[in-house]
Amino acid sequence: MLPSLNGLRAFEAAARHMSFTLAAAELNVTQTAISHQIRRLEEQLGLTLFIRRNRALALTAEARDYLPSIRSAFDDLRKATDRLRRADQEGVLTVTTTASLAAKWLVGHVAAFQEAHPAIEVRLTTSAHLVDFRREDVDIGIRYGRGSWPGLRADWLLAEHLFPVCHPSLLTGPAPLRSPADLANHTLLHTTTSREDWQVWLTAAGLPATAAARRGPVFDQWFMAIQAAMEGMGVALGRTHLVAADIAAGRLAVPFDTVLPQDAGYYVVSLDSRADSPKITLFRDWLLKAARATPVTQPPV
């Protein structure tokens, strides 16, 4: 049977310092605890390790023979632990989110993280389905929702508002967009999930929700509808962080003041069991800091 690990640690530290007091300070315990641990170790081994003199210690011959192997074992443990920690601070970090958020917000930030942490290779994947973190090779995700996913840690990242966007030329063209009623003269751009959003926005703007049923191009991704709006194909619904950069650059305009805050938002998510691993913690903390550094609480109108 192996002796007490605490006793071995106390022995190695005391032998290295030749002092119970210094060993206690290193291991953050009392001198009495060190004395008890070594006494118990001596009882387990059936031999004496230290010759106790007034204000001095000396190793017995048996202890001098025993110490190099114990010291080597602890060195191996330290090295193995360091390798384990480094392994989780290096290598590949797989991040998943929607194609729209990746294209319009996340990609622009990843380069800064990669520069700050060159040992971590970020692999960004996009998916329209809800990723199963237990079955798929994913470390961290950014999800749109209300933050309740069993088994996952969810940290609030970004709030969103919903509002129409268009090419700036539509504000002054032959049928200028001056009020929501002017949408009757323009094509509404849809995504596979935005027709209901258009109904809600039209109702809030005082128009019949049935106007959302008008035929128009339908895209399977938000960023595609936004791109179509930038090319003057019609009016799309924008979400704050999907259109903020294009509005700031003058590629999109916000024609109306009616803005709908969303009761959902973007969250950084990871498995509860892995949420505190160094790689995931580094990326999550960096991402939350990046979001705070460039707050967009409402669209510019």
Backbone hydrogen bonds, N-H to C=O, Kabsch-Sander energy under -0.5 kcal/mol:
donor,donor_aa,acceptor,acceptor_aa,energy
8,L,4,S,-2.1
9,R,5,L,-2.6
10,A,6,N,-2.4
11,F,7,G,-2.6
12,E,8,L,-2.8
13,A,9,R,-2.4
14,A,10,A,-2.7
15,A,11,F,-2.7
16,R,12,E,-1.9
17,H,13,A,-2.2
18,M,14,A,-2.1
19,S,14,A,-1.1
23,A,19,S,-1.6
24,A,20,F,-2.3
25,A,21,T,-2.0
26,E,22,L,-2.2
27,L,23,A,-2.2
28,N,24,A,-0.7
29,V,24,A,-2.2
34,I,30,T,-1.8
35,S,31,Q,-2.3
36,H,32,T,-2.5
37,Q,33,A,-2.6
38,I,34,I,-2.3
39,R,35,S,-2.2
40,R,36,H,-2.5
41,L,37,Q,-2.1
42,E,38,I,-2.6
43,E,39,R,-1.9
44,Q,40,R,-2.4
45,L,41,L,-2.4
46,G,42,E,-1.8
47,L,42,E,-1.5
51,I,58,A,-3.8
52,R,50,F,-0.7
53,R,51,I,-0.6
53,R,56,A,-2.5
56,A,53,R,-1.6
58,A,51,I,-1.4
60,T,49,L,-2.2
64,R,60,T,-2.3
65,D,61,A,-1.7
66,Y,62,E,-2.0
67,L,63,A,-2.7
70,I,66,Y,-1.7
71,R,67,L,-3.1
72,S,68,P,-2.4
73,A,69,S,-2.1
74,F,70,I,-2.3
75,D,71,R,-2.4
76,D,72,S,-2.4
77,L,73,A,-2.1
78,R,74,F,-2.6
79,K,75,D,-2.6
80,A,76,D,-2.6
81,T,77,L,-2.3
82,D,78,R,-2.6
83,R,79,K,-2.5
84,L,80,A,-2.1
85,R,81,T,-2.5
86,R,82,D,-2.6
87,A,83,R,-2.3
88,D,84,L,-1.1
89,Q,86,R,-1.5
90,E,87,A,-0.5
91,G,119,A,-1.9
93,L,121,E,-2.8
95,V,93,L,-0.6
95,V,123,R,-3.0
96,T,140,I,-1.9
97,T,125,T,-1.6
102,A,98,T,-2.2
103,A,99,A,-2.5
104,K,100,S,-2.5
105,W,101,L,-1.9
106,L,101,L,-2.6
107,V,102,A,-2.5
109,H,106,L,-2.0
110,V,106,L,-1.6
111,A,107,V,-0.8
112,A,109,H,-0.7
113,F,109,H,-1.3
114,Q,110,V,-2.7
115,E,111,A,-2.1
116,A,112,A,-1.9
117,H,113,F,-2.1
120,I,117,H,-1.9
121,E,91,G,-3.5
121,E,119,A,-0.5
122,V,120,I,-0.7
123,R,93,L,-2.9
123,R,121,E,-0.5
124,L,122,V,-0.6
125,T,95,V,-3.2
125,T,123,R,-0.6
127,S,97,T,-1.7
131,V,129,H,-0.8
133,F,131,V,-0.9
135,R,132,D,-1.0
136,E,132,D,-2.6
138,V,136,E,-2.2
139,D,94,T,-1.9
140,I,94,T,-2.0
141,G,269,V,-2.7
142,I,96,T,-2.1
143,R,141,G,-0.5
143,R,267,Y,-2.3
145,G,143,R,-0.5
145,G,265,G,-2.8
149,W,147,G,-0.7
152,L,149,W,-2.1
153,R,270,S,-3.1
155,D,268,V,-2.6
157,L,266,Y,-2.7
158,L,266,Y,-1.4
160,E,264,A,-0.6
162,L,260,L,-2.9
163,F,238,G,-1.8
165,V,236,A,-2.9
166,C,253,A,-2.0
170,L,167,H,-2.2
171,L,168,P,-1.6
172,T,169,S,-1.1
173,G,169,S,-0.8
177,L,170,L,-1.9
178,R,176,P,-1.1
182,D,179,S,-2.2
183,L,180,P,-1.9
184,A,181,A,-1.6
185,N,182,D,-1.9
186,H,183,L,-2.1
189,L,235,V,-3.3
190,H,217,P,-2.5
192,T,219,F,-1.6
194,S,191,T,-0.9
195,R,191,T,-0.6
198,W,194,S,-2.9
199,Q,195,R,-1.9
200,V,196,E,-2.1
201,W,197,D,-2.7
202,L,198,W,-3.0
203,T,199,Q,-2.1
204,A,200,V,-2.2
205,A,201,W,-1.9
206,G,203,T,-1.5
207,L,202,L,-3.1
211,A,208,P,-1.8
212,A,209,A,-1.9
213,A,210,T,-2.0
214,R,211,A,-1.4
219,F,190,H,-2.4
224,M,221,Q,-0.5
225,A,221,Q,-1.4
226,I,222,W,-2.3
227,Q,223,F,-2.1
228,A,224,M,-2.3
229,A,225,A,-2.0
230,M,226,I,-2.1
231,E,227,Q,-1.3
232,G,229,A,-1.7
233,M,228,A,-2.3
235,V,187,T,-2.8
236,A,165,V,-2.2
238,G,163,F,-3.6
240,T,161,H,-1.4
242,L,239,R,-2.1
243,V,239,R,-1.2
243,V,240,T,-0.9
244,A,240,T,-1.7
247,I,243,V,-2.4
248,A,244,A,-2.5
249,A,245,A,-1.8
250,G,247,I,-1.3
251,R,246,D,-2.2
252,L,246,D,-1.4
253,A,166,C,-2.8
259,V,257,D,-0.5
260,L,162,L,-2.7
262,Q,160,E,-2.3
265,G,145,G,-2.7
266,Y,158,L,-2.4
267,Y,143,R,-2.8
268,V,155,D,-2.9
269,V,141,G,-3.0
269,V,267,Y,-0.6
270,S,153,R,-1.6
272,D,151,G,-2.4
274,R,271,L,-1.3
275,A,271,L,-1.1
275,A,272,D,-0.6
277,S,274,R,-1.9
279,K,88,D,-1.3
281,T,277,S,-2.9
282,L,278,P,-2.6
283,F,279,K,-2.0
284,R,280,I,-2.9
285,D,281,T,-2.7
286,W,282,L,-2.1
287,L,283,F,-2.6
288,L,284,R,-2.7
289,K,285,D,-2.1
290,A,286,W,-2.4
291,A,287,L,-2.2
292,R,288,L,-2.0
293,A,289,K,-2.0
294,T,290,A,-1.0
